[in-house]
Amino acid sequence: MNKLLLLLLKLTVLDSKAGNEKAKQHYSNRELVKGLLEFKLAFKRTIRDLFLITCGIFSATFGFKGFLLTNHFIDGGATGISLLISSITHIPLYLLILVINIPFVLLGYKVIGKVFAIKTALAITGLALCVAVVPFPDITKDNLLVAIFGGFFLGAGIGLSVRGGAVLDGTEVLAIYVSKKIGATIGDIIIMINVVIFSAAAYFLSVEIALYSMVTYLSASKTLDFIIEGIEEYTGVTIISKRTPEIRKMIIEKLGRGVTIYSGKNGYGKTGEVVEVDIVYTVITRLELNKLNTELEKIDRNAFVVMSSVKDTRGGMIKKRPLKH
């Protein structure tokens, strides 16, 4: 099987990377094995992304058809614009999802890249088809439940798609582009867009629906953050102390986490005296903060500690099972 993959790789992946002259050359086994590993990694990532985007499409569709559409509730962003226009004009939602997101896909191609634009175009097309043809039951008529759970499933769908490298709502792409032009933050731009959308909902639909729609948006936003950032919250900890070796040993042995040691200079006092110092940096979960603080108190009460929020981590020991002692 591996020989077949190596031959296929030689005829496709490697030759596509090489020029016509190099394509005629003989590839060494090392080159073929390296290319095969790259091919396998790319294939696995593609399958993973496809799975996440598909789950996101069905989750968002369930939020639309199971909760939001029958009650005329909307969300923020491009999704909210589609829902609002559909409620006012009775144009099918799947058509509006396609049409309204076309500018965002083109903008995504310009701002982020070709792969992102292709994935997003396929994801939005899949969402439109799913909304058009896949039936879902109307779950409840209770307005509060519709707002909360409609937003939950919609936010989960958008979050899963983002994990897969695409978006179902192009507002973030627009916010990134505009922020570069005018210097405002992405969050401020998204808020301004949503203020306009919810104000229009209050005018064309009703104040009550606009208020419930804001609950939907908050539910979707929190779910989106949860899906993207994960269940654990990571904290980066920087420690400056005269007892660096003991602190390093404690973090490795008692917390089971890796550390990075920086060489730095510590300036303090009225004269700004400069002292060579080793700086310890580690990343731990929120649940391990109390244990870290307790152990630090035992070693050096005067240690200077800086903690900062970390969105996510990759590699290292943070996502491995801690050592047991």
Secondary structure, DSSP 4 states (H G I P E B T S, - for coil): -HHHHHHHHHHTHHHHHS-HHHHTSPPPHHHHHHHHHHHHHHHHHHHHHHHHHHHHHHHHHHHIIIIIHHHT---SHHHHHHHHHHHHH---HHHHHHHHHHHHHHHHHHHT-HHHHHHHHHHHHHHHHHHHH---------HHHHHHHHHHHHHHHHHHHHHTT--S-THHHHHHHHHHHH---HHHHHHHHHHHHHHHHHHHT-HHHHHHHHHHHHHHHHHHHHHHH-SS-EEEEEEE-TTHHHHHHHIIIII----EEEEEEEEETTTTEEEEEEEEEEEEEGGGHHHHHHHHHHH-TT-EEEEEEES---STTTTSPPP--
